[in-house]
Amino acid sequence: MRIGRRISDKFIAQVQHRDVAVQLNLVLISGVLPVQTNVKWTATLTHVREVSLLGTADLVFWKDRLSKEELVPAEREGKAQVMIVAADAKYMGIRFSELSLSVLVHHDRTGIRLDGAYLLRAWNSRRAFAFCERVLFRTPYRHGDVRVSASARASIQLADRRELVFLAEMQPDDPTAPSREPLCCGPGGWEGPIFLPGKGAATGHDGKFFFARITGQTKTYPFLHGQDSVTIKPVGGCEILAALLESNFAAEQWAVRENATHAKSKTYRRTDHLQTRV
């Protein structure tokens, strides 16, 4: 479409500038990691509506999967930690929604501390944005119909080719039930590196990553089994969603931010990581 081409051309022209090497995959999740004190943030979005769903999965499964990337998943009570993050925001005046799937990582195979998250897959509601992410930055992006509700009954929805493939809802079966009280409410956020696919001896490539940060008023809720629900339908050959099922993903907690600020850095080579953190 002509409108889509105008958006894409304008977007490419801006992101190709060396001083604004911007990716739009704001894979920002609830958690606590060491603060990066010397990071130059190249993109900052305000008034972001965000819903994150944190859970656990089989540790052996993800150890085997991430070994090809020379990373090791972070372990908590014998489980790997999975983050499903959805955000609704504006960039260059254009509203878009995103959904990302990540696994927290604790260190690489040599034991060097690399606390952060490994991005498995992401979807963007704008074809032009997903295209630029995939082609210009080699990030694992696809176009998808992403919908996010950060209201009292939080929800995340993803449709691929008009077919529902992922749905997480808070109390979907009883819309008349009173609103759930959060476990806690106050300033919160997360900051750390997001590692991208493509590292390892099999590819012969040096892996890449970027830093991400989120701040804002945060409400956390327990995921109540029997009341809340998660539906995963890995149709259309989406092996990442199939991996969630195979690794027995179990949701544990919601994190909701109705007015967050997201920031991210340029992309670095993984070999630059220690220099960046000094």
Sequence and secondary structure as in RCSB ss.txt:
>XXXX:A:sequence
MRIGRRISDKFIAQVQHRDVAVQLNLVLISGVLPVQTNVKWTATLTHVREVSLLGTADLVFWKDRLSKEELVPAE
REGKAQVMIVAADAKYMGIRFSELSLSVLVHHDRTGIRLDGAYLLRAWNSRRAFAFCERVLFRTPYRHGDVRVSA
SARASIQLADRRELVFLAEMQPDDPTAPSREPLCCGPGGWEGPIFLPGKGAATGHDGKFFFARITGQTKTYPFLH
GQDSVTIKPVGGCEILAALLESNFAAEQWAVRENATHAKSKTYRRTDHLQTRV
>XXXX:A:secstr
 HHHHHHHHHHHHHHTSGGG         S      SS  EEEEEEEEEEEEEEEEEEHHHHHHHHHTTTEEE E
ETTEEEEEEEEEEEEETTEEEEEEEEEEEEEEETT  EEEEEEEEEEEES HHHHHHHHHHS   EEE EEEEE 
SSS EEEEEETTEEEEEEESSTT TTS     SEEEEEEEEEEEE S  BTTTTB  EEEEEEEEEEEEEEE  B
TTBEEEE   TT HHHHHHHHTT EEEEEEEEEEEEEEEEEEEEGGGHHHHH 
